[in-house]
Amino acid sequence: MSGATVYVPRDAAALSVGSEVVAEAIAAEARSRGEDVRIVRNGSRGMLWLEPLVEVALADRRVAYGAVQSGDVAGLFDAGFLTGGDHEKSLGPTEDIPYLAKQERITFARCGVTDPLSIADYTAHGGFAGLQKALGMAPADIVAEVAASGLRGRGGAGFPTGIKWKTVSEAPGETKYICCNADEGDSGTFADRMIMEGDPFLLIEGMIIAGLATGAAEGLIYLRSEYPHAIAVMKRAIDQAQDAGYLGASVLGSGRGFRLEVRTGAGAYICGEETSMLESLEGKRGQIRAKPPLPALEGLFGKPTVVNNVLSFAAVPFILDKGGAAYAALGTGRSLGTQPFQLAGNIKRGGLIELPFGHTLRELIEDFGGGTLSGRPVRAVQVGGPLGAYLPESQFDLPLDYEAFAAQGAMVGHGGVTVFDDTVDMAEQARFAFAFCAIESCGKCTPCRIGSTRGVEVIERIKAGIEAEKNLDLLDDLCETLKDGSLCALGGLTPMPVQSAVRHFPEDFGRSAGSAAA
Amino acid sequence: MAADEAYTDQGEDPEVAGTVRALCADFDNRPDALIEILHGVQAAFGFVPEAAVGALAKSLNLSRADVHGVISFYHDFAREKPGRHVLKLCRAESCQANGSNALAAHAESALGVPFGATTGDGEFTLKAVYCLGNCALGPSVLVGETLHARVDAAKFDDLVAGLRGAKG
């Protein structure tokens, strides 16, 4: 092997802390020293506090340095980092870093390891093995394998993927669609973005398999405009997959076609709701549709449509390659397989943590996260995005599992965990939940459209100490109206952060801590 | 059909209409591509000019109300010319946990405009966004396609000073 291979991530999070200038500095330094260095722009390993995380490939392993700034580069060369030399930024072998070593990476097995835009690299690391198997299977058998895995929708709702695929597969009609919901708008989540930037062929492979399983020949990825880097990588990956025969009129010469394109969102949170997303894909206002009819039967342009999240599709290649049973062997109860959790907010070691279901919040926040970035005590965490519950420290031993969370009036959602320290004002967070709902409401149903603004006003009165008890009752009543009367999860779930904040942090709403209503 | 040429909207701007027609043609005048086309219009002009509404409606065989409805629904589409730089500051929960509310207040006072407005010299538009997917490294600000992490008041001021000096 001539020359050294150095990995410098091009993931958006890595770029946001300067990985581009680090890559340029390494290239320039190598040139000036006459060193033969090949720089691979990989995805992120997900240890975001260590970005830019630079890795060097040695004969039998990769060693990491982080967080590297351009000013470190000359010193790294002096320390012989191209052969694994020791430096104050040395982190040792990448795979041995406890944050990574303690994870069980299935969906993210390749992310940060390979060159995201190299099909050769993808296949060398087991890519397209699931597709090869699927091409030799009857559609019903593919669906059965996915059903056997116990995979549930990773977008947040947790609906069994196998049942959804079965419905679409058995629906009558020539034209069907596979739609990927990549409108990852929940604060505290970035796993979809990391996959699309770090391992885009995985999503492509999962969507092709969905097409084979259901008889759909066309796929669309609805990708939010806030993710310009992911859009660029996905589009290039699709072009490459097309040129290599994975996409097109005949997938790998099988005679079965699958075309795929990216559609860019336009800054509407509601378009992460599946029917709203379908409207948007049809070029319309992203107003939600009443269900039924289910999108599986009448989805895009009224045709049977699979709508799944990025992480759901991304779990499928493993399931086809290793078998549904191998996936179902992980996890707990009815929450099977792994969930890529995302640790965010005021946290010392934020990042991507893929684990089987059943671990606890405390493990994420304390063992992985190391507590808050500010060094102050953790007061609250919001799990599952802006529509998820705020939980206090007393709930941190709750197992991360769909049912266990639901039983506590909370949800795992898309796996985002946002940490707040003790300076947080929970009444303000509750007010924001309603304010956000008001900004993002599609306006179709009254409880959400009007109720969100009324909610902001009621909480402002409570915060100002105006008839607090009376207004807290009114708030509860309003929340029940939103839960029961809204057409979709935006209105239906906005009460979750609000009511959990009141329940767990009554002192922030002018109630004494002891008087928490049940 | 010559009707396309014969019928002229009030206030039609030939440059806008020509750009819109070309963009629509790229998508075979498919109405379901309206949002993609609007992104193209915005890329060309920096915003969606009023004159584009009629031109889009004509090319895509939609009503002006349909087109207007879509433009006004989505936060991305600006109906007035924005500043030379659009600063998209994340105001969602994960960034709040790291002090983005204080940053937001600082940004408004440093630029002298509220969110949604453009500075008098036409340099900056301050825009609130909800999540840039950089939630472990917030507060985050997106300028064009460049994402900035861990932005505090001092870093924000440096960023603004740097952009002010930059040409183009």
HADDOCK unambig.tbl for C-alpha pairs under 7 A between the chains (distance, minus, plus):
assign (segid A and resid 13 and name CA) (segid B and resid 134 and name CA) 5.70 0.50 0.50
assign (segid A and resid 16 and name CA) (segid B and resid 147 and name CA) 4.87 0.50 0.50
assign (segid A and resid 16 and name CA) (segid B and resid 148 and name CA) 4.61 0.50 0.50
assign (segid A and resid 16 and name CA) (segid B and resid 149 and name CA) 5.17 0.50 0.50
assign (segid A and resid 17 and name CA) (segid B and resid 148 and name CA) 6.80 0.50 0.50
assign (segid A and resid 17 and name CA) (segid B and resid 149 and name CA) 5.98 0.50 0.50
assign (segid A and resid 48 and name CA) (segid B and resid 136 and name CA) 6.77 0.50 0.50
assign (segid A and resid 185 and name CA) (segid B and resid 131 and name CA) 6.21 0.50 0.50
assign (segid A and resid 186 and name CA) (segid B and resid 131 and name CA) 6.90 0.50 0.50
assign (segid A and resid 187 and name CA) (segid B and resid 92 and name CA) 5.92 0.50 0.50
assign (segid A and resid 187 and name CA) (segid B and resid 93 and name CA) 5.95 0.50 0.50
assign (segid A and resid 187 and name CA) (segid B and resid 94 and name CA) 5.91 0.50 0.50
assign (segid A and resid 187 and name CA) (segid B and resid 131 and name CA) 5.29 0.50 0.50
assign (segid A and resid 187 and name CA) (segid B and resid 135 and name CA) 6.77 0.50 0.50
assign (segid A and resid 188 and name CA) (segid B and resid 94 and name CA) 5.58 0.50 0.50
assign (segid A and resid 188 and name CA) (segid B and resid 135 and name CA) 5.17 0.50 0.50
assign (segid A and resid 189 and name CA) (segid B and resid 133 and name CA) 6.23 0.50 0.50
assign (segid A and resid 189 and name CA) (segid B and resid 135 and name CA) 6.80 0.50 0.50
assign (segid A and resid 190 and name CA) (segid B and resid 133 and name CA) 4.83 0.50 0.50
assign (segid A and resid 190 and name CA) (segid B and resid 134 and name CA) 6.81 0.50 0.50
assign (segid A and resid 226 and name CA) (segid B and resid 132 and name CA) 5.72 0.50 0.50
assign (segid A and resid 227 and name CA) (segid B and resid 132 and name CA) 6.92 0.50 0.50
assign (segid A and resid 228 and name CA) (segid B and resid 145 and name CA) 6.29 0.50 0.50
assign (segid A and resid 264 and name CA) (segid B and resid 36 and name CA) 6.66 0.50 0.50
assign (segid A and resid 266 and name CA) (segid B and resid 74 and name CA) 5.64 0.50 0.50
assign (segid A and resid 266 and name CA) (segid B and resid 75 and name CA) 6.57 0.50 0.50
assign (segid A and resid 266 and name CA) (segid B and resid 76 and name CA) 5.06 0.50 0.50
assign (segid A and resid 267 and name CA) (segid B and resid 74 and name CA) 5.94 0.50 0.50
assign (segid A and resid 267 and name CA) (segid B and resid 75 and name CA) 5.14 0.50 0.50
assign (segid A and resid 267 and name CA) (segid B and resid 76 and name CA) 5.19 0.50 0.50
assign (segid A and resid 268 and name CA) (segid B and resid 74 and name CA) 5.70 0.50 0.50
assign (segid A and resid 268 and name CA) (segid B and resid 75 and name CA) 6.23 0.50 0.50
assign (segid A and resid 281 and name CA) (segid B and resid 32 and name CA) 6.74 0.50 0.50
assign (segid A and resid 282 and name CA) (segid B and resid 32 and name CA) 4.36 0.50 0.50
assign (segid A and resid 283 and name CA) (segid B and resid 31 and name CA) 6.39 0.50 0.50
assign (segid A and resid 283 and name CA) (segid B and resid 32 and name CA) 4.03 0.50 0.50
assign (segid A and resid 283 and name CA) (segid B and resid 33 and name CA) 5.52 0.50 0.50
assign (segid A and resid 283 and name CA) (segid B and resid 34 and name CA) 5.01 0.50 0.50
assign (segid A and resid 283 and name CA) (segid B and resid 35 and name CA) 5.53 0.50 0.50
assign (segid A and resid 284 and name CA) (segid B and resid 70 and name CA) 5.92 0.50 0.50
assign (segid A and resid 285 and name CA) (segid B and resid 69 and name CA) 6.64 0.50 0.50
assign (segid A and resid 285 and name CA) (segid B and resid 70 and name CA) 4.87 0.50 0.50
assign (segid A and resid 285 and name CA) (segid B and resid 73 and name CA) 5.95 0.50 0.50
assign (segid A and resid 343 and name CA) (segid B and resid 136 and name CA) 6.60 0.50 0.50
assign (segid A and resid 344 and name CA) (segid B and resid 94 and name CA) 6.17 0.50 0.50
assign (segid A and resid 344 and name CA) (segid B and resid 135 and name CA) 5.13 0.50 0.50
assign (segid A and resid 344 and name CA) (segid B and resid 136 and name CA) 4.17 0.50 0.50
assign (segid A and resid 345 and name CA) (segid B and resid 94 and name CA) 4.12 0.50 0.50
assign (segid A and resid 345 and name CA) (segid B and resid 95 and name CA) 6.18 0.50 0.50
assign (segid A and resid 345 and name CA) (segid B and resid 97 and name CA) 5.26 0.50 0.50
assign (segid A and resid 345 and name CA) (segid B and resid 98 and name CA) 6.26 0.50 0.50
assign (segid A and resid 345 and name CA) (segid B and resid 135 and name CA) 5.93 0.50 0.50
assign (segid A and resid 345 and name CA) (segid B and resid 136 and name CA) 5.55 0.50 0.50
assign (segid A and resid 346 and name CA) (segid B and resid 97 and name CA) 5.36 0.50 0.50
assign (segid A and resid 346 and name CA) (segid B and resid 98 and name CA) 5.47 0.50 0.50
assign (segid A and resid 350 and name CA) (segid B and resid 136 and name CA) 4.86 0.50 0.50
assign (segid A and resid 351 and name CA) (segid B and resid 136 and name CA) 6.13 0.50 0.50
assign (segid A and resid 418 and name CA) (segid B and resid 94 and name CA) 5.68 0.50 0.50
assign (segid A and resid 419 and name CA) (segid B and resid 97 and name CA) 6.91 0.50 0.50
assign (segid A and resid 420 and name CA) (segid B and resid 97 and name CA) 5.25 0.50 0.50
